[in-house]
């Protein structure tokens, strides 16, 4: 098949760009694949991060043509015409935010009309947990053009069938992120980060209120009850803030946790991701709400166990007591108890070995077969 992937891609940065690069690479083993990305993805005024572009080169990934202006409807028609001249059999859109619904829907409709191409939406979200006016309307406009859908968690599956019953879809879990190089020894990773502590947990990803860093900070205070038995447990919280991080520093100061919590509030370059995950004993996702998260798939790539809250699809990819622990959301006591059990039970090596076996089901080969199966190729 001739396949065009439309969406975020290098030289833009972030998890969606990483995902699309891996998708293109693995689809490209059996199909003719090209990726088209944005020249303007978000209005700069509304983008909460520092920059939308990746810094430097990404090994093995070529920059995609930057054709799409998400804000300009005239551009969408021109882009659709350019894509049509490539004569695709299949268009693939990674869908995570209804803001892109009008843009994606217009491109899909025009390309289908001109070429008869089929359209597949891979859904991170249907309606996001941070709802905004127009979300349902924009999503309906985009999804009206779709022939097929792939969902990657039960919560997204429920949303899809609630708003769009009767659509043709399949569920296939989010594949592993094989994007950030090889695992380092824990000793080398901690040396590079100047981390001397014996017990280190990792919070990783964009710092946003719904990701629950505040709950994890409170859990760190709860852990002091077991300090005599466990020793000191330290937290690395790493990621670019999409909100004011001063509240987290104030809370850390109030709880007198300064020596035990280190916040690196910046976007993590690709070549440093392996370092942070390799330095950690366990990765903690204390989310208050979610549909799914690629952070678990990054952790599994580096054979790291996880402790997650029971929201969205996090509990679907975490086997409680086997590859990590699942706890109720917004509950510092339960979160602290899971961290205590992890260390007091000496679970790191056992869980890591289980992760090595479990992550085989999240291969890109399985995901590509799901795409081929649903589109009938």
GUKE-941745 format. One record per atom (N, C-alpha, C): x, y, z. Coordinates in steps of 0.1 Angstrom, whole numbers, padded with zeros to 4 digits, always signed. Example, Ala and Ser with C-alpha at 12.3 -4.5 7.8 and 13.67 -1.06 7.14 Angstrom:
+0132-0057+0078;+0123-0045+0078;+0132-0033+0078;+0128-0022+0071;+0137-0011+0071;+0129+0000+0079;
//
This chain:
+0008-0012+0000;+0000+0000+0000;+0009+0013+0000;+0003+0023-0006;+0009+0036-0004;+0002+0043+0007;+0010+0046+0018;+0004+0051+0030;+0010+0065+0033;+0001+0074+0037;+0005+0087+0041;+0001+0089+0056;+0011+0092+0064;+0008+0095+0078;+0007+0110+0079;-0004+0115+0085;-0005+0130+0086;-0006+0133+0101;+0004+0142+0105;+0004+0146+0119;+0017+0150+0124;+0019+0151+0137;+0031+0155+0143;+0043+0146+0140;+0054+0152+0135;+0065+0143+0132;+0078+0152+0132;+0089+0146+0134;+0102+0153+0133;+0103+0162+0121;+0107+0175+0122;+0114+0181+0133;+0106+0186+0144;+0093+0184+0145;+0085+0187+0157;+0089+0176+0167;+0086+0180+0180;+0090+0171+0191;+0078+0166+0198;+0081+0157+0208;+0070+0152+0217;+0067+0137+0214;+0058+0132+0223;+0055+0118+0222;+0048+0114+0209;+0039+0122+0204;+0032+0119+0191;+0042+0118+0180;+0051+0127+0179;+0062+0127+0169;+0070+0114+0170;+0073+0110+0182;+0081+0098+0184;+0073+0086+0179;+0060+0086+0183;+0051+0075+0179;+0050+0074+0164;+0048+0085+0157;+0046+0085+0143;+0059+0081+0136;+0071+0084+0141;+0083+0080+0136;+0084+0064+0136;+0081+0059+0148;+0081+0044+0149;+0071+0038+0140;+0059+0044+0139;+0049+0038+0130;+0053+0038+0116;+0059+0049+0111;+0064+0050+0098;+0075+0040+0095;+0084+0038+0105;+0095+0029+0103;+0090+0014+0102;+0081+0010+0110;+0076-0004+0110;+0067-0006+0099;+0058+0003+0095;+0050+0002+0083;+0058+0001+0071;+0069+0009+0071;+0078+0010+0059;+0085-0003+0056;+0085-0012+0065;+0091-0025+0062;+0083-0033+0051;+0070-0030+0050;+0062-0038+0041;+0053-0029+0032;+0054-0016+0034;+0046-0007+0026;+0054+0006+0022;+0049+0013+0012;+0054+0026+0008;+0048+0037+0017;+0056+0042+0026;+0051+0051+0036;+0058+0065+0035;+0050+0076+0037;+0055+0089+0037;+0047+0096+0048;+0054+0105+0055;+0048+0113+0066;+0048+0128+0063;+0037+0134+0066;+0035+0149+0063;+0032+0155+0077;+0039+0166+0080;+0037+0172+0093;+0033+0187+0092;+0034+0194+0103;+0029+0208+0104;+0040+0218+0102;+0037+0229+0095;+0046+0240+0096;+0042+0249+0108;+0029+0248+0111;+0024+0255+0123;+0014+0245+0130;+0018+0239+0141;+0010+0229+0148;+0000+0235+0157;+0005+0244+0166;-0004+0252+0175;-0001+0267+0173;-0011+0275+0176;-0008+0289+0177;+0002+0292+0189;+0013+0299+0186;+0023+0301+0196;+0017+0307+0209;+0007+0315+0208;+0001+0322+0219;-0005+0312+0229;-0010+0300+0224;-0017+0290+0232;-0008+0278+0236;+0004+0278+0230;+0013+0266+0233;+0020+0269+0246;+0018+0260+0256;+0023+0262+0270;+0038+0259+0271;+0044+0252+0261;+0058+0248+0263;+0067+0258+0257;+0080+0255+0257;+0090+0265+0253;+0092+0265+0238;+0091+0254+0232;+0093+0253+0217;+0086+0241+0212;+0081+0241+0200;+0075+0230+0194;+0084+0221+0185;+0097+0226+0184;+0106+0219+0175;+0116+0211+0184;+0121+0200+0178;+0131+0192+0184;+0144+0199+0183;+0153+0197+0193;+0166+0203+0192;+0176+0193+0186;+0183+0197+0176;+0193+0188+0170;+0186+0178+0160;+0195+0168+0157;+0190+0158+0148;+0185+0146+0156;+0178+0137+0149;+0173+0125+0155;+0179+0113+0147;+0187+0105+0153;+0194+0094+0145;+0184+0085+0138;+0185+0084+0125;+0177+0074+0118;+0164+0080+0114;+0160+0092+0117;+0147+0098+0114;+0149+0111+0105;+0143+0110+0093;+0144+0122+0084;+0133+0132+0088;+0136+0145+0086;+0125+0155+0088;+0114+0153+0077;+0102+0153+0082;+0090+0152+0073;+0087+0166+0067;+0082+0165+0055;+0078+0178+0048;+0068+0186+0057;+0070+0199+0059;+0062+0207+0068;+0052+0215+0059;+0041+0209+0057;+0031+0214+0048;+0019+0221+0055;+0015+0216+0067;+0002+0218+0073;+0002+0230+0082;-0007+0239+0080;-0010+0250+0090;-0023+0247+0097;-0023+0244+0109;-0035+0239+0116;-0046+0250+0117;-0042+0263+0115;-0051+0274+0117;-0057+0279+0104;-0052+0274+0092;-0056+0281+0080;-0064+0271+0071;-0077+0272+0070;-0085+0263+0062;-0081+0263+0047;-0077+0274+0042;-0072+0274+0028;-0060+0265+0026;-0052+0265+0036;-0040+0256+0036;-0044+0241+0035;-0055+0238+0043;-0059+0224+0044;-0063+0219+0030;-0069+0227+0022;-0073+0223+0008;-0061+0221+0000;-0051+0230+0001;-0039+0229-0007;-0031+0216-0003;-0030+0214+0010;-0023+0202+0014;-0030+0189+0009;-0043+0189+0010;-0051+0177+0005;-0048+0175-0010;-0047+0186-0018;-0044+0184-0032;-0030+0179-0034;-0020+0183-0026;-0007+0178-0027;-0006+0163-0023;-0013+0160-0013;-0014+0146-0009;-0020+0137-0020;-0031+0143-0025;-0038+0135-0036;-0029+0132-0047;-0020+0141-0051;-0011+0138-0062;-0001+0127-0059;+0000+0123-0046;+0008+0112-0042;+0001+0098-0044;-0012+0099-0046;-0021+0088-0049;-0020+0077-0038;-0024+0081-0025;-0023+0072-0014;-0034+0062-0015;-0032+0050-0009;-0043+0040-0007;-0049+0042+0007;-0041+0047+0016;-0045+0049+0030;-0039+0061+0036;-0048+0069+0043;-0043+0080+0051;-0044+0076+0066;-0034+0079+0074;-0034+0076+0088;-0033+0089+0096;-0042+0091+0105;-0041+0102+0114;-0040+0097+0129;-0031+0102+0136;-0030+0100+0151;-0038+0111+0157;-0049+0107+0164;-0059+0117+0169;-0058+0117+0185;-0055+0129+0190;-0054+0131+0204;-0061+0143+0209;-0064+0153+0201;-0069+0165+0205;-0080+0171+0195;-0092+0174+0199;-0102+0178+0189;-0099+0191+0182;-0089+0199+0188;-0085+0211+0180;-0081+0208+0166;-0076+0196+0164;-0072+0192+0150;-0083+0186+0142;-0095+0184+0148;-0106+0178+0140;-0109+0185+0127;-0111+0198+0127;-0114+0205+0114;-0103+0203+0104;-0091+0205+0108;-0079+0203+0099;-0079+0189+0093;-0078+0179+0102;-0077+0165+0097;-0090+0161+0089;-0101+0165+0094;-0114+0161+0087;-0114+0167+0073;-0110+0180+0071;-0110+0186+0058;-0101+0179+0048;-0088+0177+0053;-0078+0170+0045;-0083+0156+0041;-0089+0149+0051;-0093+0135+0048;-0105+0135+0038;-0114+0144+0039;-0126+0144+0030;-0121+0147+0016;-0112+0157+0015;-0108+0161+0001;-0100+0150-0006;-0091+0144+0002;-0083+0134-0004;-0091+0122-0008;-0101+0118+0000;-0110+0107-0003;-0118+0110-0016;-0122+0122-0017;-0130+0126-0029;-0122+0125-0041;-0109+0129-0040;-0101+0130-0052;-0094+0116-0056;-0092+0108-0046;-0084+0095-0048;-0091+0083-0045;-0101+0083-0036;-0108+0071-0031;-0100+0064-0020;-0090+0071-0015;-0082+0066-0004;-0090+0063+0008;-0087+0053+0016;-0093+0050+0028;-0086+0058+0040;-0093+0059+0051;-0088+0068+0062;-0089+0060+0075;-0078+0060+0082;-0077+0053+0095;-0073+0064+0106;-0081+0064+0117;-0077+0072+0128;-0072+0063+0139;-0060+0066+0144;-0055+0059+0156;-0058+0068+0168;-0066+0064+0177;-0072+0073+0187;-0064+0072+0201;-0057+0082+0204;-0052+0083+0218;-0064+0088+0227;-0072+0097+0222;-0084+0101+0229;-0095+0102+0218;-0107+0101+0223;-0119+0105+0215;-0123+0119+0219;-0127+0120+0232;-0130+0132+0239;-0120+0133+0250;-0111+0143+0250;-0100+0143+0261;-0106+0145+0275;-0098+0141+0285;-0102+0143+0298;-0102+0158+0303;-0095+0166+0296;-0095+0181+0298;-0105+0186+0287;-0118+0186+0290;-0128+0190+0280;-0128+0205+0278;-0131+0208+0265;-0132+0222+0260;-0145+0223+0252;-0150+0235+0251;-0162+0237+0241;-0158+0234+0227;-0166+0227+0220;-0164+0223+0206;-0157+0209+0205;-0153+0203+0216;-0146+0190+0215;-0155+0180+0207;-0167+0178+0211;-0176+0168+0204;-0178+0171+0190;-0181+0184+0187;-0184+0189+0173;-0172+0187+0164;-0160+0191+0169;-0148+0189+0160;-0145+0175+0158;-0146+0166+0168;-0143+0152+0167;-0153+0145+0157;-0166+0149+0158;-0175+0143+0149;-0172+0147+0135;-0168+0159+0133;-0165+0163+0119;-0153+0155+0113;-0143+0153+0122;-0131+0145+0117;-0135+0131+0115;-0142+0125+0125;-0144+0110+0124;-0155+0106+0113;-0162+0116+0109;-0172+0113+0098;-0165+0109+0085;-0152+0113+0084;-0144+0109+0072;-0137+0096+0073;-0137+0090+0085;-0129+0078+0088;-0136+0065+0083;-0128+0056+0078;-0133+0043+0074;-0130+0033+0085;-0119+0035+0093;-0115+0026+0103;-0109+0034+0115;-0110+0027+0126;-0104+0033+0139;-0096+0022+0146;-0085+0026+0152;-0078+0018+0162;-0078+0025+0175;-0083+0018+0186;-0082+0023+0199;-0072+0015+0207;-0066+0021+0217;-0055+0014+0224;-0057+0012+0239;-0070+0015+0243;-0073+0012+0257;-0089+0010+0258;-0093+0004+0268;-0107+0001+0270;-0115+0015+0272;-0109+0024+0279;-0116+0037+0281;-0118+0044+0268;-0108+0044+0259;-0110+0051+0246;-0120+0043+0238;-0120+0030+0239;-0130+0021+0232;-0144+0025+0237;-0146+0027+0250;-0159+0031+0255;-0164+0044+0249;-0154+0054+0249;-0158+0067+0244;-0161+0066+0229;-0154+0059+0221;-0156+0057+0207;-0170+0052+0205;-0174+0041+0212;-0187+0035+0210;-0198+0043+0215;-0195+0051+0225;-0206+0060+0231;-0209+0071+0221;-0200+0077+0215;-0202+0088+0206;-0204+0084+0191;-0198+0072+0188;-0198+0067+0174;-0201+0052+0173;-0213+0048+0178;-0217+0034+0177;-0217+0029+0163;-0213+0017+0161;-0214+0010+0148;-0202+0012+0139;-0191+0020+0143;-0180+0022+0135;-0171+0009+0134;-0163+0009+0124;-0154-0003+0122;-0141+0000+0129;-0138-0008+0139;-0126-0005+0147;-0120-0018+0152;-0108-0017+0157;-0102-0028+0165;-0094-0022+0176;-0092-0029+0186;-0084-0025+0198;-0070-0032+0198;-0060-0024+0198;-0046-0029+0198;-0038-0020+0207;-0031-0026+0217;-0025-0017+0227;-0013-0009+0222;-0011+0002+0229;+0000+0011+0225;+0013+0003+0225;+0021+0003+0214;+0033-0004+0213;+0044+0003+0222;+0055-0005+0224;+0067+0000+0231;+0074+0011+0224;+0079+0021+0231;+0087+0031+0225;+0101+0027+0224;+0105+0022+0212;+0118+0018+0209;+0126+0029+0202;+0127+0040+0209;+0131+0053+0202;+0143+0059+0209;+0146+0055+0221;+0155+0063+0229;+0168+0057+0233;+0173+0047+0224;+0185+0041+0226;+0185+0029+0236;+0196+0025+0240;+0197+0013+0248;+0198+0016+0263;+0194+0007+0271;+0194+0008+0286;+0209+0009+0290;+0211+0018+0300;+0224+0019+0307;+0224+0011+0320;+0236+0008+0325;+0236+0003+0338;+0232+0014+0348;+0225+0009+0359;+0220+0019+0368;+0232+0028+0374;+0243+0021+0376;+0255+0029+0381;+0259+0040+0372;+0260+0037+0359;+0264+0047+0349;+0254+0058+0348;+0241+0054+0348;+0231+0064+0346;+0231+0074+0358;+0232+0069+0370;+0232+0077+0382;+0244+0086+0382;+0255+0081+0378;+0267+0089+0377;+0266+0101+0368;+0259+0098+0356;+0257+0109+0347;+0248+0120+0352;+0239+0116+0361;+0229+0125+0367;+0234+0131+0380;+0245+0126+0385;+0251+0130+0398;+0241+0127+0409;+0236+0114+0408;+0226+0109+0418;+0234+0098+0426;+0235+0101+0439;+0242+0092+0447;+0233+0083+0456;+0220+0086+0456;+0211+0079+0465;+0209+0065+0461;+0205+0056+0471;+0204+0042+0468;+0190+0039+0462;+0180+0046+0467;+0166+0044+0462;+0160+0056+0455;+0157+0054+0442;+0152+0065+0434;+0140+0061+0426;+0129+0068+0427;+0118+0067+0419;+0117+0078+0409;+0110+0076+0398;+0110+0085+0387;+0095+0089+0383;+0093+0102+0383;+0081+0108+0376;+0086+0114+0363;+0080+0111+0352;+0085+0115+0339;+0074+0120+0330;+0076+0131+0323;+0067+0136+0313;+0063+0150+0316;+0055+0156+0307;+0050+0169+0309;+0044+0171+0323;+0047+0182+0330;+0042+0185+0343;+0029+0192+0341;+0018+0185+0344;+0004+0191+0343;-0004+0186+0355;-0014+0194+0358;-0021+0191+0371;-0027+0177+0371;-0033+0173+0360;-0039+0160+0360;-0030+0148+0361;-0017+0151+0360;-0007+0140+0361;-0003+0137+0376;-0008+0145+0385;-0008+0141+0399;+0005+0142+0406;+0014+0150+0402;+0027+0152+0409;+0025+0156+0423;+0015+0164+0425;+0012+0169+0439;+0009+0157+0448;+0001+0147+0443;-0002+0136+0451;+0011+0128+0454;+0020+0127+0445;+0032+0119+0447;+0041+0126+0457;+0041+0140+0457;+0049+0147+0467;+0043+0144+0481;+0030+0144+0482;+0024+0141+0495;+0027+0127+0499;+0027+0118+0490;+0031+0104+0493;+0045+0103+0498;+0054+0111+0493;+0068+0111+0497;+0068+0115+0512;+0060+0123+0517;+0059+0126+0531;+0054+0114+0539;+0044+0107+0533;+0039+0095+0540;+0049+0085+0542;+0059+0084+0532;+0069+0074+0533;+0078+0075+0545;+0079+0087+0551;+0087+0089+0562;+0084+0080+0574;+0071+0075+0574;+0067+0066+0585;+0075+0053+0585;+0081+0050+0573;+0088+0037+0572;+0103+0039+0570;+0108+0052+0573;+0122+0055+0570;+0131+0046+0577;+0128+0042+0590;+0137+0033+0597;+0139+0020+0591;+0128+0015+0584;+0129+0002+0577;+0134+0003+0563;+0130+0013+0556;+0133+0014+0542;+0146+0023+0539;+0149+0031+0548;+0160+0041+0544;+0153+0053+0537;+0161+0061+0531;+0156+0073+0524;+0153+0069+0509;+0140+0073+0505;+0136+0071+0492;+0135+0085+0485;+0141+0086+0473;+0142+0099+0466;+0134+0099+0453;+0130+0111+0450;+0121+0113+0438;+0128+0122+0428;+0129+0117+0415;+0133+0125+0404;+0120+0128+0396;+0116+0141+0395;+0104+0145+0388;+0110+0153+0376;+0108+0147+0364;+0115+0152+0352;+0105+0155+0341;+0105+0167+0336;+0096+0170+0325;+0094+0185+0323;+0090+0189+0311;+0087+0203+0309;+0073+0207+0315;+0073+0218+0323;+0060+0222+0329;+0051+0229+0319;+0038+0224+0320;+0028+0231+0312;+0019+0239+0322;+0024+0242+0333;+0018+0250+0344;+0029+0256+0352;+0025+0264+0362;+0034+0271+0371;+0039+0260+0381;+0052+0258+0381;+0057+0247+0390;+0060+0253+0404;+0058+0266+0407;+0061+0271+0420;+0053+0265+0431;+0040+0260+0428;+0032+0254+0438;+0038+0241+0443;+0045+0234+0434;+0052+0222+0438;+0064+0224+0447;+0071+0235+0444;+0083+0238+0452;+0078+0243+0466;+0067+0250+0466;+0061+0255+0479;+0057+0243+0487;+0051+0233+0481;+0046+0221+0489;+0058+0213+0494;+0068+0212+0486;+0080+0205+0490;+0086+0212+0502;+0087+0225+0502;+0092+0233+0513;+0084+0231+0525;+0070+0232+0524;+0061+0230+0535;+0063+0217+0542;+0065+0206+0534;+0067+0193+0539;+0081+0189+0543;+0090+0199+0541;+0105+0197+0544;+0110+0185+0537;+0107+0184+0524;+0112+0173+0516;+0123+0177+0506;+0128+0189+0508;+0138+0194+0498;+0149+0185+0494;+0156+0178+0504;+0167+0170+0501;+0163+0157+0493;+0150+0153+0494;+0146+0141+0488;+0139+0142+0474;+0136+0154+0470;+0129+0156+0457;+0137+0165+0448;+0139+0161+0437;+0146+0169+0427;+0137+0170+0414;+0134+0183+0411;+0126+0185+0400;+0134+0191+0389;+0134+0184+0377;+0141+0189+0365;+0130+0194+0356;+0127+0207+0356;+0116+0212+0349;+0120+0217+0335;+0123+0208+0327;+0127+0211+0313;+0123+0199+0304;+0122+0202+0291;+0120+0192+0281;+0132+0183+0281;+0131+0170+0281;+0142+0160+0281;+0146+0157+0267;+0158+0160+0263;+0163+0156+0249;+0163+0141+0248;+0161+0137+0235;+0160+0122+0233;+0171+0114+0238;+0183+0120+0238;+0195+0112+0242;+0196+0111+0257;+0187+0118+0265;+0188+0117+0279;+0177+0109+0285;+0167+0105+0277;+0156+0097+0282;+0161+0084+0288;+0170+0077+0281;+0175+0064+0286;+0182+0066+0299;+0189+0077+0301;+0196+0079+0313;+0187+0080+0325;+0176+0088+0324;+0167+0089+0335;+0160+0076+0338;+0155+0069+0328;+0148+0056+0331;+0158+0046+0336;+0170+0046+0331;+0180+0036+0336;+0184+0039+0351;+0183+0051+0355;+0187+0055+0368;+0177+0051+0379;+0164+0049+0374;+0153+0047+0384;+0151+0032+0388;+0146+0030+0400;+0142+0017+0404;+0128+0014+0399;+0120+0024+0399;+0106+0022+0395;+0100+0035+0390;+0091+0035+0380;+0085+0047+0374;+0071+0048+0380;+0067+0060+0385;+0055+0062+0391;+0046+0072+0383;+0034+0068+0380;+0024+0076+0373;+0012+0078+0382;+0012+0089+0389;+0001+0091+0399;-0010+0099+0393;-0014+0096+0381;-0024+0104+0374;-0037+0105+0381;-0043+0117+0380;-0057+0119+0385;-0067+0115+0375;-0064+0116+0362;-0073+0112+0351;-0064+0109+0339;-0069+0100+0330;-0061+0097+0318;-0070+0088+0309;-0065+0087+0297;-0071+0077+0288;-0060+0066+0287;-0048+0070+0284;-0036+0061+0284;-0024+0069+0285;-0012+0063+0286;+0000+0071+0286;+0011+0063+0280;+0019+0070+0272;+0031+0063+0266;+0042+0061+0276;+0041+0067+0288;+0052+0066+0297;+0054+0052+0302;+0043+0044+0303;+0044+0030+0307;+0052+0023+0296;+0049+0026+0284;+0056+0019+0273;+0071+0023+0272;+0074+0035+0276;+0088+0039+0277;+0095+0031+0288;+0088+0030+0300;+0094+0023+0311;+0096+0008+0308;+0086+0002+0301;+0087-0012+0298;+0099-0014+0288;+0101-0004+0279;+0112-0006+0269;+0125-0007+0277;+0126+0000+0288;+0139-0001+0296;+0137-0011+0308;+0127-0020+0307;+0125-0031+0317;+0123-0025+0331;+0116-0014+0332;+0114-0008+0345;+0099-0011+0349;+0098-0015+0361;+0084-0017+0367;+0078-0003+0369;+0064-0003+0371;+0057+0009+0372;+0047+0008+0384;+0044+0020+0390;+0033+0021+0399;+0024+0031+0394;+0011+0027+0391;+0002+0036+0384;-0011+0037+0392;-0019+0048+0389;-0032+0049+0394;-0042+0042+0385;-0054+0039+0391;-0064+0031+0383;-0073+0041+0376;-0067+0047+0365;-0074+0056+0357;-0071+0053+0342;-0081+0055+0334;-0080+0052+0319;-0074+0038+0317;-0064+0037+0308;-0059+0025+0304;-0046+0021+0312;-0043+0028+0322;-0030+0025+0329;-0031+0011+0336;-0042+0008+0341;-0043-0005+0348;-0044-0017+0338;-0047-0014+0325;-0047-0024+0315;-0033-0029+0311;-0023-0020+0312;-0010-0024+0308;-0001-0026+0320;-0006-0025+0332;+0001-0028+0345;-0005-0040+0352;+0002-0051+0353;-0003-0062+0360;+0000-0061+0375;-0011-0058+0382;-0009-0055+0397;-0002-0067+0404;+0009-0064+0410;+0017-0074+0418;+0026-0082+0409;+0026-0079+0396;+0035-0087+0387;+0045-0078+0379;+0040-0067+0373;+0049-0057+0366;+0049-0044+0374;+0042-0044+0385;+0041-0031+0392;+0029-0032+0402;+0024-0020+0406;+0012-0019+0414;+0002-0009+0408;-0010-0012+0411;-0021-0003+0407;-0028+0002+0420;-0029+0015+0421;-0035+0021+0433;-0047+0031+0430;-0055+0034+0439;-0066+0044+0436;-0060+0057+0433;-0066+0065+0425;-0061+0079+0422;-0063+0088+0434;-0055+0099+0434;-0057+0110+0444;-0056+0104+0458;-0048+0095+0461;-0047+0088+0474;-0032+0087+0478;-0026+0097+0484;-0012+0097+0488;-0008+0085+0497;-0018+0081+0506;-0015+0070+0515;-0013+0057+0508;-0023+0054+0498;-0022+0042+0491;-0010+0042+0481;-0007+0053+0476;+0005+0054+0467;+0018+0052+0475;+0019+0058+0487;+0031+0056+0495;+0032+0041+0499;+0020+0035+0502;+0021+0021+0506;+0026+0012+0495;+0022+0015+0483;+0027+0007+0471;+0042+0009+0470;+0047+0021+0471;+0061+0023+0471;+0068+0015+0482;+0062+0016+0494;+0068+0008+0505;+0068-0007+0502;+0057-0013+0497;+0057-0027+0493;+0068-0030+0483;+0070-0021+0473;+0079-0023+0463;+0093-0025+0469;+0097-0016+0478;+0111-0017+0484;+0112-0028+0495;+0102-0028+0503;+0103-0038+0515;+0102-0052+0510;+0095-0055+0498;+0094-0068+0493;+0105-0072+0483;+0114-0062+0481;+0125-0065+0471;+0120-0069+0457;+0110-0061+0452;+0103-0064+0440;+0110-0060+0427;+0120-0052+0428;+0125-0046+0416;+0130-0057+0406;+0138-0066+0410;+0143-0076+0400;+0132-0085+0395;+0123-0089+0404;+0112-0098+0401;+0103-0091+0391;+0099-0079+0394;+0090-0071+0385;+0097-0069+0371;+0109-0065+0371;+0117-0063+0359;+0117-0075+0350;+0119-0087+0356;+0119-0099+0348;+0105-0101+0342;+0095-0098+0350;+0081-0099+0345;+0078-0090+0333;+0084-0077+0335;+0082-0067+0324;+0088-0072+0311;+0099-0079+0312;+0106-0084+0300;+0097-0093+0292;+0090-0102+0299;+0081-0111+0293;+0068-0104+0288;+0062-0096+0297;+0050-0089+0294;+0050-0080+0282;+0062-0073+0280;+0062-0063+0270;+0062-0069+0255;+0064-0082+0254;+0064-0088+0241;+0051-0086+0234;+0040-0085+0242;+0027-0083+0236;+0025-0069+0230;+0034-0060+0234;+0033-0046+0229;+0043-0043+0218;+0045-0053+0209;+0055-0052+0198;+0048-0044+0187;+0057-0037+0179;+0052-0030+0168;+0047-0040+0157;+0053-0051+0156;+0048-0061+0147;+0034-0065+0149;+0030-0066+0161;+0016-0069+0164;+0007-0057+0160;+0012-0045+0163;+0003-0033+0159;+0002-0032+0144;+0013-0034+0137;+0012-0033+0122;+0002-0044+0117;+0003-0055+0122;-0007-0066+0118;-0021-0062+0121;-0024-0054+0132;-0037-0050+0135;-0042-0040+0124;-0033-0031+0120;-0036-0021+0109;-0039-0029+0096;-0031-0038+0092;-0033-0045+0080;-0046-0054+0080;-0049-0059+0092;-0061-0067+0093;-0073-0059+0091;-0074-0047+0097;-0086-0039+0097;-0088-0033+0083;-0077-0029+0076;-0079-0023+0063;-0079-0034+0052;-0077-0046+0056;-0079-0057+0046;-0068-0059+0036;-0055-0055+0040;-0044-0056+0031;-0033-0065+0038;
//
